[in-house]
């Protein structure tokens, strides 16, 4: 016979404790990556905190300034991106701010915000290839271009649907050199740009520049889209606020009567 005590044990919820090395939480005590949080508050910047959380160490002053510039470069791109349109549409519908922000973030995907992660992976694997096989970076650039071209794919981080020359990319690379964050990944990105510019007039965009610089700073490619989101949230919040304060609610994106009229015309 199974005793009542054994039965109770069988049906007791079994959970595995969550573990993290990022922050240790104890009564009246918070230790993040080895630092008491009260010592961090007021003594380090937001970019420094991001670096500490993701990499476990505080950045150098140059790395902090570079990461700050990268986050600023992500801030906004007007009404053109799907994420901004999604956030504003939800704001127009009367959704709360947190839902509007979530809607904007959920609009990020392979074709919007995803390129930086793909570009980071491409550059990191390209640099590893050059190191492991002792191939010059310019030859690696050609191999990468050939791979994407042969597979009918766009080369991530290059070209822009609105800008022939993305004005943000050269400025970021200029700062990368100034802050000593312009290394192998940035060099590889420049070789790719040289080849694409010469043959097709295609230039590096913000995703390519930031992918190269973040890679040179030692960030894993898997955090690329997340860092983009961190930089873009303030822009989304600004658009949500503008929509709620300055625009009438329930805005129409199209005139239904006009759409129906055009459909009727197309039928004849």
N, C-alpha and C positions, 0 to 999 in steps of 0.2 A: 504494500500500500504506500502511495505517495503522501507524505505528511502535508498538513496545511502550510507549514513553514516553507517546505520545498516548493509547493505550488506558488506561493507568494513570490519566492525568488525567481521562478521561471517567468513570471509575467511582470517582473520589475523592469521599468525602462532601462535600457542599456545604451549609454552614450559614451562616445570617446571624447575626452576633454580636448578642446581646441588648444593648440600650442602655437606660440609665436616668439621669435627672438627680437621682434621690433620694439615692443613696449611692454615692460613689466609693471603690472598694476597691483599695488598692495594698499592696505588702509593708510590714507594720508601720504601716499608715496607713489610717484609716477616716474619710471626710468625709461627713457627712449634712446635706444642705441647707445646705452651706457651713460647718458646724461640726464640728471634730474630736470624735469620739465620746467621747474621754476627758475633754473639757471639759463635755460634756453630762451624763455620769454623775455623779450626786451633786449636781448643780447645778440640774436641772430636774425637774419632776414628771412622772408618767405622762401626765396630760391634756395637759401642755405638749408632750410628745414626740409624742403623737397629732396635735395641731394642727400641729406643725412638719412631720411627715411628709406630712400630707394637704394642707396649704396652703402649705408652703414658708417660713413665717415663724413665729416664736414668738408666742403670744397675749399680749394684755395681761393684767394680773393679774385683772381682772374676767372676761375671756373664759376664762381658766384655771379660775376658780372656777365659772363657769357650766357649762363642759364637764364638770368634776368632778361637779357636782350631777346633770347629765344621765346620766352613766355610772352613778352610784349608783342613780338612779331605775330603771334597766333591770335591776338586779341579780337579782331573783327574783319569781315570782308563785306560789309554792307548787307543789303537784302538779298544778294545773289545766292548764298548757299541754301540748300534744302533744310539744314538744321535751323537757321534763322527763320526761314519761312514757317517751319513747323512750330517753333516756339511762339511766333507772333500769331499764328492761326489759333493756337490753343489759348493764348491770352485774349484774343478777340472773342473766343467762345466763353470766356469767364472762368477758365480753369485757374486754380491757385498757382502761385509762383513756382512751387516745387514741382508741380505737374508739368508746367510749361518748360522748365529747365530739363526735366526728364525727357519730355517729348523732343526737345532739341538734341539732346545727347543720343537718343535712340535713332535719330536720323543719320548719325554718323555710320558710314559703312565703307565698303570696298572702293566706291567711287567718290566718296567725300570723307576726308580725314584718314582713310585707310592707306593712302599712298605713302605716308611718312614711314609707317611700320614696314611696308614692303620694301621701300627704298633703303631703310636701315639694314634690313636683312640682306638685301642685295650687296650693299657696300661692305658689310661685315664679312660675308662669305667671300666676296671678291678679294678683300685684303688678306684673308686667311689663305686663299688660293695662291696669291702672289708670294706670301711668306713660305708656304709649305713646298711649293714647286719652283721657288726662286724665279718667278716670272715678273718682268717689269710691269709697273702699274698701267702703262699705256697699252700694253698687250692684253692685260686683264680687262681693261675698258672695252677693247675691241671684242673680246670673247663675250662679255656681258651683252653688248649691243647685238651681236650675232645671235645669241641665245633668245633674247626677247623678240627680235625680228623674225627669226625662223619659226617661232611659236605663235606669231601673230599677236603679240602682246605689246602694249605701250610700255616704254621704259619709265618706271616710277621715279618721280622727282624732277621730270623734265617736261617742258611745255606747259602752257596754261590756256584755258579756254577764254580768258578775258585779257590777258597780258601777253604781248609778244616778248617783252622782257619784264619779268616780275621785278619790280623795284626793290623788293625786300631782300632778295637773294644776295645781290652784290654787297649790300650793306652788312648783312650778317657775316659773310665771308671776310669782309674787311675787318670786322670786329674780331673774328676768329683769329686772324693773323695778329692783331693788336694784343689779344689776350693769350696768345700762345696756345690756342686750341685748334689750330689748323694743322692737321697731321695727315697720316696716310689715307684715311677715309675721304678727307676733303680733297686731297691730291687726286685720288681716284675719280671723285665726282667731277673735278675740273677736266680730267682727261676725257671723260665721257662727254662733257659739254663741248669741248673742243671739236670732237668728232661729229657730234650731232649738229653743232652750229655751222660747221664747214659744209656739211652735206645737205642739211635740211633747214637750216636757219632756226633750229630749236635751242632754247636756252634753259638753264636750270631755274626751277621755281622754288618757292619757299620750302616745300617739302624736301626737295633735294638738298638744299643748303642746310636745313636743320637736321636732316637725317645724317649728313656727313659730320656736322659739328657734334651732335649728340653721341654719335659713334666714336668720334675722337676723344670725347670726354668719358668714354667707358660705359655708357648706358646700353643695356641689352635691348635688342630690337623690339622685344615684346612690350616694352613700356611706351613705345613711340606714340601710339594713338592716345594713350592715357595722358601723356604730357601735353598733347595737342588740346585735349579736352580741358585740362587744368587752365591752359592759357585762354581758351575760347569762352569759358563760362561767364566771365565778366561782360563780354560782348553780348552774349545771349541775354543776360540779365538786363542790360541796357535797352535792348530791343523790346523785351517784355514790358519793362517800365514805360517806354515810349508808347507802346501799343495800348496799354491800359490807361495811361493818362491823357494822351493827345488824340487818340482815335475813337470813333464811335464803336460800340460793341457790335459783334456779329457782322463784321465786314464781309462784303462779297468779293470773291476773287474773280468772278466772271458774271456777266449779265445773262441770266438763264433765258430770258426772252430772246436775246440775240443768238444764243446757242441754238435754241429750238428753231429759230427762223433760218439759220444757216443749215441746219440739218434738213429742213424741209426743201430748201433750195437745192441741196446736193442730191435729193431724191429724184429730181426732174432732169 
